[in-house]
Amino acid sequence: MSQSSHQTPKKETRIAIAGLGAIGQSLARSLAQGAVPGIRLVAVSAKNHQKAQAFVDTLAHSVPVMTIEALEPIADIVVECAPAALLSDIVTPFLKAGKQAIVLSVGALLFNDHLRDVAAQNGGSIIVPTGALLGLDAVIAAAEGTIHSVKMVTRKPPQGLKGAPHLIEHNIEVDGLSAPLKVFEGNARDAAKGFPANLNVVVALALAGVGPEKTTLEIWADPAVTRNTHTIHVDSDSASFNMTIQNIPSENPKTGRIVAQSVVALLRKMGASLRVGT
């Protein structure tokens, strides 16, 4: 009998979503509709349980709304799309259990170094999706050689930057702008601290390439743009390249619509028989 006749169906992978903002809701809708074969949404967690329950009741199949602590025993993978301050509480139980955590609050990883140790000690893994960025594969490949410099320039509608700690701390006003205003210039670590809801993209870029201290960034509040725009300049010993992406904002102006789609694509790739990309 051929070997293929002994193959058993792949085990279903159970997914929990922590955080039901624009990204979490979009992802939940897709998974509940069966967007990815072999992936089943089994639970969600959100700060406002009543509001979350009203949302899950609209899904193709309803799932329980649970506390963060209750997610790990019933799921194989957690997708973290919550406020950055909750990152460790959400992913630690999964990493300790040797499971996978897909992290969207990428900037918070820079301030939770212990999570990598927890993952390494217990056989768990932290996965950062491409999200609202492009060219990560090229940066990862270039990093196998020598990268001389990585710079990113971000332009966002002023409303998408409102409330950022850096703006408040430096009394930078973005209301009523008639021309672009540079609100930040520095490295990725400082950007993640000053713009925790906005700059997960530059931290993902930094982790893929030369690290958060050597990855530089300019942030512009630009009343002329309607899309979150990121331009990346990379110079290395294997290639020099420039890339620009314009992301259509989700219901939350701080995040792009493509982020939730990136997670769906990642989950699909994890179970695929053909995987394209590094």
VORONU-658657 format. One record per residue (C-alpha): x, y, z; residue in three letters. Coordinates in Angstrom, 1 decimal. Layout:
+--------+--------+--------+--------+
:      u :      v :      w : residu :
+--------+--------+--------+--------+
:      X :      Y :      Z :    ala :
...
+--------+--------+--------+--------+
END
This chain:
+--------+--------+--------+--------+
:      u :      v :      w : residu :
+--------+--------+--------+--------+
:    0.0 :    0.0 :    0.0 :    met :
:    1.3 :    3.5 :   -0.8 :    ser :
:    2.5 :    5.7 :    1.9 :    gln :
:    0.0 :    8.4 :    1.0 :    ser :
:   -2.9 :    6.1 :    1.8 :    ser :
:   -1.8 :    6.1 :    5.4 :    his :
:   -2.0 :    9.9 :    5.7 :    gln :
:   -4.4 :   11.1 :    8.3 :    thr :
:   -6.3 :   14.5 :    8.1 :    pro :
:   -4.4 :   17.4 :    9.6 :    lys :
:   -5.5 :   18.2 :   13.1 :    lys :
:   -7.6 :   21.3 :   13.4 :    glu :
:   -5.8 :   24.3 :   14.9 :    thr :
:   -7.7 :   26.2 :   17.6 :    arg :
:   -7.3 :   30.0 :   17.6 :    ile :
:   -8.1 :   32.5 :   20.3 :    ala :
:   -8.1 :   36.3 :   19.7 :    ile :
:   -7.2 :   38.7 :   22.5 :    ala :
:   -8.5 :   42.1 :   21.7 :    gly :
:  -11.5 :   43.1 :   19.6 :    leu :
:  -10.6 :   46.5 :   18.1 :    gly :
:  -10.8 :   47.0 :   14.4 :    ala :
:   -8.1 :   44.3 :   13.7 :    ile :
:   -9.5 :   41.7 :   16.1 :    gly :
:  -13.0 :   42.1 :   14.8 :    gln :
:  -12.0 :   41.8 :   11.2 :    ser :
:   -9.9 :   38.8 :   11.9 :    leu :
:  -12.7 :   37.2 :   14.0 :    ala :
:  -15.2 :   37.6 :   11.1 :    arg :
:  -12.8 :   36.0 :    8.6 :    ser :
:  -11.9 :   33.0 :   10.8 :    leu :
:  -15.5 :   32.5 :   11.9 :    ala :
:  -16.5 :   32.3 :    8.2 :    gln :
:  -13.9 :   29.6 :    7.7 :    gly :
:  -11.5 :   31.7 :    5.7 :    ala :
:   -8.6 :   29.4 :    6.5 :    val :
:   -9.2 :   25.6 :    6.2 :    pro :
:   -8.0 :   23.7 :    9.3 :    gly :
:   -8.2 :   26.9 :   11.5 :    ile :
:  -11.1 :   27.2 :   14.0 :    arg :
:  -11.8 :   30.3 :   16.1 :    leu :
:  -12.6 :   29.0 :   19.6 :    val :
:  -12.7 :   32.1 :   21.9 :    ala :
:  -12.1 :   35.8 :   22.1 :    val :
:  -11.2 :   38.1 :   24.9 :    ser :
:  -11.9 :   41.9 :   25.3 :    ala :
:  -12.0 :   44.5 :   28.0 :    lys :
:  -15.7 :   45.1 :   27.6 :    asn :
:  -17.3 :   41.6 :   27.8 :    his :
:  -20.8 :   42.9 :   27.1 :    gln :
:  -19.8 :   44.7 :   24.0 :    lys :
:  -17.7 :   41.7 :   22.9 :    ala :
:  -20.6 :   39.4 :   23.4 :    gln :
:  -22.8 :   41.6 :   21.2 :    ala :
:  -20.1 :   41.4 :   18.5 :    phe :
:  -19.6 :   37.6 :   18.6 :    val :
:  -23.3 :   37.1 :   18.4 :    asp :
:  -23.1 :   38.5 :   14.8 :    thr :
:  -20.4 :   36.1 :   13.7 :    leu :
:  -21.0 :   33.1 :   11.4 :    ala :
:  -20.5 :   31.0 :   14.4 :    his :
:  -20.6 :   32.4 :   17.9 :    ser :
:  -17.7 :   31.8 :   20.3 :    val :
:  -17.3 :   32.4 :   24.1 :    pro :
:  -16.0 :   35.7 :   25.4 :    val :
:  -13.4 :   34.8 :   28.1 :    met :
:  -10.8 :   36.4 :   30.3 :    thr :
:   -7.2 :   36.4 :   29.1 :    ile :
:   -6.3 :   33.8 :   31.7 :    glu :
:   -8.9 :   31.3 :   30.4 :    ala :
:   -7.7 :   31.3 :   26.8 :    leu :
:   -4.6 :   29.1 :   26.9 :    glu :
:   -6.2 :   25.8 :   28.0 :    pro :
:   -8.6 :   25.8 :   25.0 :    ile :
:   -6.5 :   27.2 :   22.2 :    ala :
:   -3.3 :   26.2 :   20.3 :    asp :
:   -2.4 :   29.8 :   19.1 :    ile :
:   -3.3 :   33.2 :   20.5 :    val :
:   -3.5 :   36.2 :   18.3 :    val :
:   -2.6 :   39.3 :   20.4 :    glu :
:   -4.3 :   42.5 :   19.0 :    cys :
:   -4.9 :   44.3 :   22.3 :    ala :
:   -3.4 :   47.4 :   24.0 :    pro :
:    0.4 :   47.0 :   24.2 :    ala :
:    0.3 :   47.0 :   28.0 :    ala :
:   -1.4 :   43.6 :   28.0 :    leu :
:    1.1 :   41.8 :   25.8 :    leu :
:    2.9 :   39.9 :   28.5 :    ser :
:   -0.4 :   38.8 :   30.2 :    asp :
:   -1.8 :   37.5 :   27.0 :    ile :
:    1.1 :   35.6 :   25.5 :    val :
:    3.1 :   34.3 :   28.5 :    thr :
:    0.7 :   31.4 :   29.3 :    pro :
:    0.8 :   30.2 :   25.7 :    phe :
:    4.6 :   30.4 :   25.6 :    leu :
:    5.0 :   28.6 :   28.9 :    lys :
:    2.8 :   25.9 :   27.4 :    ala :
:    5.1 :   25.6 :   24.4 :    gly :
:    2.5 :   27.1 :   22.1 :    lys :
:    2.5 :   29.9 :   19.6 :    gln :
:    1.7 :   33.6 :   20.0 :    ala :
:    1.1 :   35.9 :   17.0 :    ile :
:    1.9 :   39.4 :   18.2 :    val :
:    0.6 :   42.6 :   16.7 :    leu :
:    1.8 :   44.9 :   19.5 :    ser :
:    5.3 :   44.5 :   18.1 :    val :
:    6.6 :   47.6 :   19.7 :    gly :
:    5.9 :   46.2 :   23.1 :    ala :
:    8.3 :   43.3 :   22.5 :    leu :
:   11.1 :   45.8 :   22.9 :    leu :
:   10.0 :   46.4 :   26.5 :    phe :
:    9.2 :   42.7 :   27.3 :    asn :
:   12.5 :   41.0 :   26.7 :    asp :
:   11.6 :   38.2 :   29.1 :    his :
:    9.1 :   36.9 :   26.6 :    leu :
:   11.8 :   35.6 :   24.3 :    arg :
:   13.4 :   33.8 :   27.3 :    asp :
:   10.1 :   32.2 :   28.2 :    val :
:    9.5 :   31.1 :   24.7 :    ala :
:   13.1 :   29.6 :   24.4 :    ala :
:   12.9 :   27.8 :   27.7 :    gln :
:    9.5 :   26.2 :   27.0 :    asn :
:    9.5 :   25.5 :   23.3 :    gly :
:    7.0 :   28.2 :   22.5 :    gly :
:    7.3 :   30.8 :   19.7 :    ser :
:    6.5 :   34.4 :   19.1 :    ile :
:    5.4 :   35.1 :   15.5 :    ile :
:    5.3 :   38.7 :   14.1 :    val :
:    3.3 :   39.0 :   10.9 :    pro :
:    4.3 :   41.3 :    8.1 :    thr :
:    1.3 :   43.5 :    9.0 :    gly :
:    1.2 :   46.9 :    7.4 :    ala :
:    4.7 :   46.7 :    6.0 :    leu :
:    6.3 :   45.4 :    2.8 :    leu :
:    9.7 :   44.0 :    1.9 :    gly :
:   10.4 :   42.2 :    5.2 :    leu :
:   11.5 :   39.2 :    3.2 :    asp :
:   14.1 :   41.3 :    1.4 :    ala :
:   15.3 :   42.9 :    4.7 :    val :
:   15.6 :   39.5 :    6.4 :    ile :
:   17.6 :   38.2 :    3.5 :    ala :
:   19.8 :   41.2 :    3.4 :    ala :
:   20.5 :   40.8 :    7.2 :    ala :
:   22.2 :   37.5 :    6.4 :    glu :
:   25.0 :   39.7 :    4.9 :    gly :
:   25.7 :   43.3 :    6.1 :    thr :
:   23.1 :   46.0 :    6.2 :    ile :
:   24.6 :   49.4 :    6.2 :    his :
:   21.5 :   51.5 :    7.0 :    ser :
:   17.7 :   51.2 :    7.3 :    val :
:   15.6 :   54.3 :    7.4 :    lys :
:   11.8 :   54.7 :    7.3 :    met :
:    9.7 :   57.8 :    6.7 :    val :
:    6.1 :   57.5 :    7.8 :    thr :
:    3.3 :   60.0 :    6.9 :    arg :
:    0.0 :   59.7 :    8.5 :    lys :
:   -3.2 :   61.8 :    8.6 :    pro :
:   -2.9 :   64.0 :   11.8 :    pro :
:   -6.0 :   62.2 :   13.4 :    gln :
:   -4.1 :   58.9 :   13.2 :    gly :
:   -1.4 :   60.3 :   15.5 :    leu :
:   -3.5 :   62.1 :   18.0 :    lys :
:   -3.1 :   61.1 :   21.6 :    gly :
:    0.4 :   59.6 :   21.1 :    ala :
:    2.6 :   60.0 :   24.3 :    pro :
:    5.4 :   61.7 :   22.4 :    his :
:    3.0 :   64.4 :   21.1 :    leu :
:    1.6 :   65.0 :   24.6 :    ile :
:    5.0 :   65.0 :   26.3 :    glu :
:    6.4 :   67.6 :   23.8 :    his :
:    3.2 :   69.6 :   23.5 :    asn :
:    3.0 :   69.0 :   19.8 :    ile :
:   -0.4 :   70.0 :   18.3 :    glu :
:   -1.6 :   68.2 :   15.2 :    val :
:   -5.1 :   69.7 :   14.9 :    asp :
:   -5.7 :   72.2 :   12.1 :    gly :
:   -2.5 :   71.6 :   10.2 :    leu :
:   -2.3 :   73.1 :    6.8 :    ser :
:    1.2 :   71.7 :    5.9 :    ala :
:    3.1 :   68.6 :    6.8 :    pro :
:    4.7 :   68.6 :   10.3 :    leu :
:    7.7 :   66.4 :   11.3 :    lys :
:    6.7 :   65.2 :   14.8 :    val :
:    9.5 :   62.7 :   15.4 :    phe :
:   13.0 :   61.8 :   14.3 :    glu :
:   15.0 :   59.1 :   16.0 :    gly :
:   15.4 :   55.4 :   16.4 :    asn :
:   12.8 :   52.6 :   16.4 :    ala :
:   13.0 :   52.0 :   20.2 :    arg :
:   12.2 :   55.6 :   21.0 :    asp :
:    9.5 :   55.6 :   18.3 :    ala :
:    7.9 :   52.5 :   19.9 :    ala :
:    7.9 :   54.2 :   23.3 :    lys :
:    6.5 :   57.5 :   22.0 :    gly :
:    3.9 :   56.1 :   19.5 :    phe :
:    2.8 :   52.7 :   21.0 :    pro :
:   -0.4 :   52.5 :   18.9 :    ala :
:    1.2 :   53.7 :   15.7 :    asn :
:    4.7 :   52.3 :   15.0 :    leu :
:    4.6 :   48.5 :   15.2 :    asn :
:    5.7 :   48.6 :   11.6 :    val :
:    9.1 :   50.1 :   12.3 :    val :
:    9.8 :   47.7 :   15.1 :    val :
:    9.0 :   44.8 :   12.8 :    ala :
:   11.4 :   46.3 :   10.3 :    leu :
:   14.0 :   46.7 :   13.1 :    ala :
:   13.6 :   43.1 :   14.3 :    leu :
:   14.0 :   41.9 :   10.7 :    ala :
:   17.1 :   43.9 :   10.0 :    gly :
:   19.7 :   45.8 :   12.1 :    val :
:   17.8 :   46.2 :   15.4 :    gly :
:   15.8 :   49.0 :   17.1 :    pro :
:   18.8 :   51.3 :   17.9 :    glu :
:   20.2 :   51.3 :   14.3 :    lys :
:   16.8 :   51.6 :   12.5 :    thr :
:   16.0 :   55.3 :   12.1 :    thr :
:   12.6 :   56.9 :   11.5 :    leu :
:   10.9 :   60.1 :   10.6 :    glu :
:    7.2 :   60.6 :   11.4 :    ile :
:    5.2 :   63.3 :    9.7 :    trp :
:    1.6 :   64.4 :   10.5 :    ala :
:    0.5 :   65.3 :    6.9 :    asp :
:   -3.0 :   66.8 :    6.3 :    pro :
:   -2.6 :   66.0 :    2.6 :    ala :
:   -2.5 :   62.2 :    3.0 :    val :
:   -5.5 :   60.0 :    3.6 :    thr :
:   -3.6 :   56.8 :    3.9 :    arg :
:   -0.9 :   55.7 :    6.3 :    asn :
:    2.2 :   55.8 :    4.1 :    thr :
:    5.6 :   54.1 :    4.9 :    his :
:    8.7 :   54.6 :    2.8 :    thr :
:   11.7 :   52.4 :    3.5 :    ile :
:   15.3 :   52.9 :    2.4 :    his :
:   17.7 :   50.0 :    2.8 :    val :
:   21.4 :   49.9 :    1.9 :    asp :
:   23.3 :   46.6 :    2.2 :    ser :
:   26.1 :   44.7 :    0.7 :    asp :
:   23.7 :   42.5 :   -1.3 :    ser :
:   21.1 :   45.1 :   -2.4 :    ala :
:   19.9 :   48.7 :   -2.1 :    ser :
:   16.2 :   49.2 :   -2.3 :    phe :
:   13.5 :   51.7 :   -1.6 :    asn :
:    9.8 :   50.7 :   -0.9 :    met :
:    6.7 :   52.6 :   -0.4 :    thr :
:    3.3 :   51.3 :    0.8 :    ile :
:    0.1 :   53.3 :    1.3 :    gln :
:   -2.3 :   51.5 :    3.7 :    asn :
:   -6.0 :   52.2 :    3.7 :    ile :
:   -6.9 :   52.8 :    7.4 :    pro :
:   -9.3 :   50.5 :    9.1 :    ser :
:  -12.2 :   51.7 :   11.3 :    glu :
:   -9.4 :   52.7 :   13.6 :    asn :
:   -7.3 :   55.4 :   11.9 :    pro :
:   -4.2 :   54.3 :   13.7 :    lys :
:   -4.1 :   50.9 :   12.0 :    thr :
:   -4.3 :   49.7 :    8.4 :    gly :
:   -6.9 :   47.4 :    7.0 :    arg :
:   -4.2 :   45.2 :    5.6 :    ile :
:   -3.0 :   44.2 :    9.1 :    val :
:   -5.9 :   41.7 :    9.7 :    ala :
:   -5.5 :   40.3 :    6.2 :    gln :
:   -1.8 :   39.8 :    7.0 :    ser :
:   -2.7 :   37.6 :   10.0 :    val :
:   -5.1 :   35.5 :    7.8 :    val :
:   -2.4 :   35.1 :    5.2 :    ala :
:    0.1 :   34.0 :    7.9 :    leu :
:   -2.3 :   31.4 :    9.3 :    leu :
:   -3.0 :   30.1 :    5.8 :    arg :
:    0.8 :   29.9 :    5.1 :    lys :
:    1.4 :   28.0 :    8.4 :    met :
:   -0.7 :   25.1 :    7.2 :    gly :
:    0.1 :   25.3 :    3.5 :    ala :
:    1.7 :   22.5 :    1.4 :    ser :
:    3.4 :   25.3 :   -0.7 :    leu :
:    4.8 :   28.3 :    1.1 :    arg :
:    5.9 :   31.4 :   -0.9 :    val :
:    8.3 :   33.9 :    0.7 :    gly :
:   11.1 :   33.7 :    3.2 :    thr :
+--------+--------+--------+--------+
END
